[in-house]
Amino acid sequence: MASWLERLEGYGGDLLDAASEAASARIKQEIAPAAPDNAADRPEMQFDTQLDEPMTGPEQYRTGSMARDIWGQYKWWIAGGLAITGYLAVRGQR
């Protein structure tokens, strides 16, 4: 009795494998024509890196001043360094 159950299980497994392979082949057939082989030709892989004038964000107000750029990027590090230096200078005077 166990042999026919094992045989039935084998047929069921083969049937499920065939169905999943057919489904995956159908999905590949549907998707494949939409995606070119060359990744550079895909629209989702192409990026416009030449932005002349930013319209939004902090770069919109950029003036090109080097000191302003450094202060804008490192102001908290500069302020923290000056605060620590001032604290150590006051502490050294005692």
SVG drawing of the C-alpha trace seen along z (x, -y; Angstrom):
<svg xmlns="http://www.w3.org/2000/svg" viewBox="-2 -84 48 86">
<polyline fill="none" stroke="black" stroke-width="0.4" points="0.0,0.0 2.9,-2.4 4.4,-2.0 1.3,-3.4 1.3,-6.4 5.0,-7.0 4.3,-6.7 1.3,-9.1 3.6,-11.5 6.2,-11.4 3.5,-12.1 2.3,-15.0 5.8,-16.4 6.4,-16.1 3.2,-17.8 4.0,-20.7 7.5,-21.0 6.1,-21.1 3.5,-23.7 6.1,-26.0 8.5,-25.7 5.7,-26.5 4.7,-29.6 8.3,-30.8 8.8,-30.3 5.6,-32.3 6.8,-35.1 10.2,-35.2 8.6,-35.4 6.4,-38.3 9.2,-40.3 12.1,-39.6 11.1,-41.8 10.6,-44.8 14.2,-44.8 17.1,-45.3 20.1,-43.1 22.4,-46.2 22.0,-47.7 23.0,-51.1 20.0,-51.2 17.5,-50.7 15.7,-53.9 15.9,-53.1 19.7,-52.9 20.1,-56.3 20.7,-59.3 21.0,-63.0 24.2,-64.1 24.5,-67.5 22.3,-69.7 23.0,-73.3 20.9,-75.2 19.3,-73.5 15.7,-74.6 15.2,-73.4 17.3,-72.6 20.3,-74.3 22.2,-74.4 19.6,-76.9 21.1,-79.7 24.8,-78.8 26.9,-81.9 30.2,-80.2 32.0,-81.8 34.5,-79.3 34.2,-80.6 30.4,-80.4 30.5,-76.8 33.0,-75.7 30.9,-77.4 27.7,-75.9 29.1,-72.4 31.3,-72.5 29.7,-75.1 28.9,-72.8 32.4,-71.3 33.9,-74.9 31.5,-76.1 32.3,-73.0 36.0,-73.4 35.9,-77.1 33.7,-76.2 36.2,-73.6 39.1,-75.8 37.4,-78.7 36.6,-76.3 40.2,-75.1 41.5,-78.7 39.3,-79.8 40.1,-76.7 43.9,-77.3 43.6,-80.8 42.6,-79.5"/>
</svg>
